[in-house]
Amino acid sequence: MPINKTTFYIGETIKIYGTISPVPQNNNIQLALWYRCPSQCPGDTCWWRTGDLWTTCNSSGYFEFNFAAHIEEPMSGYCGITTSQDWQAMVRYQPVADQPPATFESLSWTVLNQQFMKKQSLLEVYASPISGTVPLNVYIQGNLLDRSTQVGLPNRTVRVYIDGSLIKTVTTDDVGHFGFSYTINTTGIHSIYAEWDGDDQYEGC
């Protein structure tokens, strides 16, 4: 049962995922994530489950949980710790999803006592040629980048607009680039722009 990484800021997304084997006949069963901090509460009864940490598996048995990192356990007042470490997690599924686990897999992560700040992104878009007679076939392309490093952001969804109307939704390639052909059928001056919503690591733009 892997975890996406081991060090997080407050508010950053923790992803815990895995596969049930053999695959349940009913892939709509609900799974619950239980976790604890054994260094603060070593007893086997010190497991916590919050109401939103439920999910289902797909037809291949795959499941994942996504939740925000925090520095205190969900049951307020138990430990009041300021840095979380050596957390242990276990997934249970029906008919015993609402019972604390008898055994567990160990996962360790640390939450730094600092608020998570998303990185800034940069979205560029171009069209060529920029003038001609209608119908005018233009090639629209652009790049989605990390604003600081100028490294491309792959597999992100970008929306492209002409004169305020959505004309295409595209996905960036492995270097953050996208491109497609489009035919303009009306005369006059046209404006083009692109946007994306951002994700758990980057602000949109």
C-alpha positions as CSV (number, residue, x, y, z in Angstrom):
1,M,0.0,0.0,0.0
2,P,2.2,2.9,-1.2
3,I,2.1,6.6,-0.4
4,N,2.9,9.3,-3.0
5,K,5.8,10.8,-0.9
6,T,6.9,11.0,2.8
7,T,7.2,14.7,3.6
8,F,4.3,17.2,3.4
9,Y,3.4,20.7,4.3
10,I,0.1,21.5,6.0
11,G,-2.7,21.4,3.5
12,E,-0.7,19.4,0.9
13,T,-2.4,16.4,-0.6
14,I,-1.5,12.9,0.8
15,K,-2.3,10.1,-1.6
16,I,-2.5,6.5,-0.3
17,Y,-3.3,3.8,-2.9
18,G,-3.3,0.1,-3.5
19,T,-5.0,-2.9,-5.0
20,I,-7.3,-5.5,-3.4
21,S,-6.4,-9.0,-4.5
22,P,-8.3,-11.1,-5.3
23,V,-10.6,-8.4,-6.9
24,P,-14.0,-8.3,-5.0
25,Q,-16.9,-9.4,-7.1
26,N,-18.6,-6.2,-6.2
27,N,-16.3,-3.3,-7.0
28,N,-18.7,-0.8,-5.4
29,I,-17.9,-1.8,-1.9
30,Q,-16.8,1.0,0.4
31,L,-13.3,1.1,1.8
32,A,-12.3,3.1,4.9
33,L,-8.8,4.4,5.8
34,W,-7.8,4.2,9.4
35,Y,-4.5,5.6,10.8
36,R,-2.7,6.4,14.0
37,C,0.5,7.9,15.5
38,P,1.9,5.1,17.6
39,S,4.7,7.2,19.1
40,Q,1.9,9.4,20.8
41,C,-0.7,6.7,21.3
42,P,0.9,3.2,21.1
43,G,-2.2,1.2,22.1
44,D,-3.9,-1.0,19.5
45,T,-7.2,0.9,20.1
46,C,-5.7,4.3,19.1
47,W,-7.0,4.3,15.5
48,W,-8.8,7.2,13.9
49,R,-11.1,7.4,10.9
50,T,-12.6,10.6,9.7
51,G,-15.9,10.6,7.9
52,D,-14.5,11.7,4.5
53,L,-11.8,9.0,4.2
54,W,-14.0,6.5,2.3
55,T,-13.6,5.3,-1.3
56,T,-14.4,2.5,-3.7
57,C,-12.2,0.3,-5.8
58,N,-12.5,0.0,-9.6
59,S,-13.0,-3.1,-11.7
60,S,-9.3,-4.0,-11.3
61,G,-9.4,-3.7,-7.5
62,Y,-7.4,-0.4,-7.5
63,F,-8.3,2.2,-4.9
64,E,-6.9,5.5,-3.6
65,F,-7.4,8.0,-0.8
66,N,-6.6,11.7,-1.1
67,F,-6.7,14.0,1.9
68,A,-5.0,17.1,3.2
69,A,-1.9,16.8,5.5
70,H,-2.4,18.1,9.1
71,I,-0.4,18.3,12.2
72,E,-3.0,17.1,14.6
73,E,-4.9,13.8,14.5
74,P,-8.6,14.1,13.7
75,M,-9.8,13.4,17.2
76,S,-9.0,16.7,18.8
77,G,-7.4,16.7,22.2
78,Y,-5.9,13.2,22.1
79,C,-2.2,14.2,21.5
80,G,-2.0,17.8,20.3
81,I,1.2,17.0,18.4
82,T,2.9,19.6,16.2
83,T,4.8,17.3,13.9
84,S,3.4,14.0,12.7
85,Q,5.8,11.1,12.2
86,D,5.7,7.3,12.0
87,W,2.0,7.3,11.1
88,Q,0.6,3.9,10.4
89,A,-2.3,3.3,8.0
90,M,-4.7,0.4,7.1
91,V,-7.5,0.0,4.7
92,R,-10.6,-1.9,5.7
93,Y,-13.5,-2.7,3.4
94,Q,-17.1,-4.0,4.0
95,P,-18.5,-5.8,5.9
96,V,-15.9,-4.6,8.5
97,A,-15.1,-1.1,7.2
98,D,-16.6,0.5,10.3
99,Q,-14.4,-1.4,12.7
100,P,-10.8,-0.5,13.6
101,P,-8.2,-2.9,12.0
102,A,-6.7,-5.7,13.9
103,T,-3.5,-5.6,11.8
104,F,-1.9,-2.9,9.8
105,E,0.6,-2.0,7.1
106,S,3.1,0.7,8.2
107,L,3.4,3.9,6.3
108,S,5.5,6.7,7.5
109,W,5.1,10.4,6.7
110,T,6.1,13.7,8.3
111,V,4.1,16.9,8.2
112,L,6.2,20.0,8.5
113,N,4.7,22.8,10.7
114,Q,4.4,25.2,7.7
115,Q,1.5,26.0,5.4
116,F,1.7,24.5,1.9
117,M,2.1,27.1,-0.8
118,K,1.3,26.1,-4.4
119,K,3.9,26.9,-7.1
120,Q,3.2,29.4,-9.8
121,S,2.6,28.3,-13.4
122,L,3.0,30.1,-16.7
123,L,0.7,29.4,-19.7
124,E,1.8,30.6,-23.2
125,V,-0.3,30.4,-26.4
126,Y,0.5,31.4,-30.0
127,A,-1.2,31.2,-33.4
128,S,0.4,31.1,-36.8
129,P,-0.2,32.7,-39.3
130,I,-1.5,35.9,-37.6
131,S,-3.2,37.3,-40.7
132,G,-4.8,36.2,-44.0
133,T,-8.0,35.7,-45.8
134,V,-10.9,33.6,-44.7
135,P,-11.3,30.7,-44.4
136,L,-7.9,31.0,-42.6
137,N,-6.3,27.8,-41.2
138,V,-4.1,28.6,-38.2
139,Y,-2.0,26.4,-36.0
140,I,-2.5,27.2,-32.3
141,Q,0.1,26.0,-29.9
142,G,1.5,26.7,-26.5
143,N,3.3,25.6,-23.4
144,L,2.4,25.1,-19.7
145,L,5.4,25.7,-17.5
146,D,6.6,26.0,-14.0
147,R,7.1,29.8,-13.8
148,S,10.2,29.5,-11.7
149,T,12.1,26.7,-13.4
150,Q,10.5,27.0,-16.9
151,V,10.1,23.2,-16.9
152,G,7.1,21.9,-18.8
153,L,4.1,20.5,-16.9
154,P,2.9,17.3,-18.6
155,N,-0.6,15.7,-18.7
156,R,-2.5,18.9,-17.7
157,T,-5.8,19.9,-19.2
158,V,-5.8,23.3,-21.0
159,R,-8.8,25.2,-22.4
160,V,-8.2,27.4,-25.5
161,Y,-10.6,30.3,-26.4
162,I,-11.1,32.6,-29.4
163,D,-13.0,35.8,-28.8
164,G,-14.2,34.4,-25.4
165,S,-15.6,31.1,-26.8
166,L,-14.1,27.8,-26.0
167,I,-12.8,26.1,-29.1
168,K,-10.7,23.2,-27.8
169,T,-9.7,21.3,-24.6
170,V,-6.3,19.8,-24.9
171,T,-3.8,17.9,-22.8
172,T,-0.2,18.9,-22.6
173,D,2.4,16.3,-23.7
174,D,5.4,15.1,-21.7
175,V,7.2,18.5,-22.0
176,G,4.1,20.6,-21.3
177,H,3.5,21.5,-25.0
178,F,0.2,21.4,-26.9
179,G,-0.9,22.2,-30.4
180,F,-3.8,21.8,-32.9
181,S,-5.1,23.3,-36.2
182,Y,-8.2,25.5,-36.3
183,T,-10.0,27.3,-39.1
184,I,-11.2,30.9,-38.7
185,N,-14.2,31.7,-40.9
186,T,-15.0,35.3,-39.9
187,T,-13.2,38.5,-40.8
188,G,-12.0,41.0,-38.3
189,I,-9.5,41.1,-35.3
190,H,-9.7,38.0,-33.1
191,S,-8.2,37.4,-29.7
192,I,-7.0,34.1,-28.4
193,Y,-6.2,33.0,-24.9
194,A,-5.8,29.8,-22.8
195,E,-6.4,28.8,-19.2
196,W,-6.0,25.9,-16.9
197,D,-7.4,25.4,-13.4
198,G,-4.3,24.3,-11.6
199,D,-3.9,21.2,-9.3
200,D,-2.7,20.3,-5.9
201,Q,0.8,21.5,-6.7
202,Y,0.3,24.5,-9.0
203,E,-1.9,27.6,-9.1
204,G,-3.9,27.9,-12.3
205,C,-3.5,30.7,-14.8
